[in-house]
Amino acid sequence: MSEDTLFTEKRKFQIEEGILVLLLALSMTGIGITDYSPADGYVYWLIMIIIFAISAMIIAWLQSKHKASDIKHILREQTLHWGVSMLIVAAAFSIQQTEVFDEKSAGIVILLILSLSTILDGIRIGWRFSLVGIFLGVCAVMTSFMQQAIWIELLTAIGIVAMTILWEVWQYKRQL
């Protein structure tokens, strides 16, 4: 079945709008639940990540040419995207459980958001960018649990740089 006969542009628009309305309604429900019970809100938002992931996959599939290779690409990219989102949410929740949260919360949450953005952009532009994002996320969590995390973070950064250089040298030699 070709794309034209499977869904008309009007039908695609209706489906996308329906998904938008559903996600907004579910989000408003989640805000209410979180205001009433933060613990229940945490579980709700974890479930919402899965719902957002499925919705994004449906929309991406509607916008694709409906080829098997498109579906594989969509599933891989969206699974990575939303899987990393789930990890960052879990990291934010674990940081919130520490006693440090009140003093450093804004900086740590911003660092987690930057981590998420960097990892997700790395999925599209290259693994090194994702590696930096993973490093940022780990640093945010370490900072919330340890007083002198800077030295471990510095050694980790040096290790990452050394490993990527060694990887590139190895790849270059392998191509010769």
C-alpha positions in Angstrom: 0.0 0.0 0.0 1.4 3.4 -0.9 1.6 6.3 1.5 -1.2 8.1 -0.5 -3.7 5.3 -0.1 -2.8 4.5 3.5 -3.5 7.9 5.0 -4.6 11.2 3.5 -3.0 14.4 4.6 -6.3 15.3 6.4 -6.3 12.0 8.2 -2.6 12.4 9.3 -3.4 15.8 10.6 -6.4 14.5 12.5 -4.3 11.7 14.1 -1.5 14.1 15.0 -4.0 16.6 16.5 -5.7 13.8 18.4 -2.4 12.7 19.9 -1.6 16.3 20.8 -4.9 16.7 22.6 -4.4 13.3 24.4 -0.9 14.2 25.6 -2.0 17.6 26.8 -4.9 16.1 28.7 -2.7 13.4 30.2 -0.1 16.1 31.1 -2.7 18.2 32.9 -3.8 15.2 34.8 -0.2 14.5 35.8 0.3 18.0 37.0 -2.7 17.5 39.3 -1.5 14.2 40.5 2.0 15.6 41.2 0.6 18.5 43.2 -1.5 16.1 45.3 1.1 13.4 45.8 4.7 13.8 44.5 5.5 10.1 44.9 2.4 9.1 42.8 3.4 11.9 40.3 6.8 10.4 39.8 5.3 7.0 38.8 2.7 8.8 36.6 5.5 10.7 34.8 7.5 7.5 34.2 4.4 6.0 32.6 3.9 9.2 30.6 7.4 8.9 29.2 6.4 5.6 27.7 3.1 7.1 26.3 5.1 10.1 24.8 7.5 7.6 23.3 4.8 5.6 21.6 3.1 8.8 20.5 6.3 10.1 19.0 6.8 6.8 17.1 3.3 7.0 15.7 3.8 10.5 14.5 7.2 9.8 13.1 5.8 6.8 11.2 3.0 8.9 9.8 5.5 11.4 8.5 7.7 8.7 7.0 7.4 7.0 3.7 6.2 3.8 5.4 9.2 1.8 4.3 10.7 -1.0 6.4 14.0 0.8 6.7 12.1 3.9 7.9 10.3 2.0 10.6 13.6 0.5 11.9 15.2 3.9 11.9 12.3 5.4 13.7 12.1 2.7 16.3 15.9 2.9 17.0 16.0 6.6 17.2 12.9 7.1 19.3 13.8 4.2 21.7 17.2 5.8 22.3 15.6 9.2 22.7 13.0 8.2 25.2 15.1 5.6 27.0 17.6 8.4 27.8 14.8 10.6 28.9 13.7 7.9 31.3 17.3 7.6 32.7 17.5 11.4 33.3 14.1 11.4 35.0 15.4 8.6 37.3 18.5 10.6 38.0 16.5 13.7 38.8 14.4 11.7 41.2 17.4 10.2 42.9 18.9 13.7 43.3 15.7 15.0 44.7 15.8 12.3 47.4 19.2 13.6 48.7 19.6 16.3 51.4 21.6 18.4 49.0 18.6 19.1 46.8 17.6 22.4 48.4 20.9 24.2 48.0 22.1 23.0 44.6 18.8 22.0 43.0 18.7 24.6 40.2 22.2 24.0 39.0 21.9 20.2 39.2 18.6 20.1 37.4 20.0 22.4 34.7 23.0 20.1 34.4 20.6 17.2 33.9 18.6 19.0 31.3 21.8 19.9 29.5 22.9 16.3 29.8 19.7 15.1 28.2 19.8 17.6 25.4 23.4 16.7 24.7 22.8 12.9 24.7 19.8 13.3 22.4 21.6 15.5 20.0 24.4 13.1 19.9 22.1 10.4 18.7 21.7 12.5 15.6 25.1 14.0 15.1 27.5 11.5 16.6 28.4 9.3 19.6 31.0 11.7 21.0 28.4 14.3 21.7 26.3 11.6 23.5 29.3 10.6 25.5 29.7 14.2 26.7 26.0 14.2 27.7 26.4 10.9 29.6 29.4 12.5 31.4 27.3 15.5 32.4 24.5 13.3 33.7 26.9 11.2 35.8 28.5 14.4 37.1 25.2 15.8 38.2 24.4 12.6 40.1 27.9 12.4 41.7 27.8 16.0 42.7 24.5 15.5 44.6 25.9 12.5 46.5 29.5 13.4 47.1 31.2 16.4 48.6 34.5 16.2 46.6 33.3 14.8 43.3 35.4 17.2 41.2 38.5 15.0 41.3 36.6 11.9 40.2 34.9 13.9 37.5 38.2 15.4 36.3 39.8 11.9 36.1 36.8 10.6 34.3 37.0 13.4 31.8 40.7 12.8 31.2 39.9 9.1 30.8 37.1 9.8 28.2 39.4 12.0 26.2 42.2 9.4 26.3 39.8 6.6 25.3 38.3 8.6 22.4 41.8 9.5 21.1 42.9 5.8 21.3 39.7 4.8 19.6 40.3 7.2 16.7 44.0 6.1 16.4 42.9 2.4 16.3 40.2 3.2 13.7 42.7 5.1 11.5 45.2 2.3 11.7 42.5 -0.3 10.9 41.6 1.6 7.7 45.2 1.5 6.4 
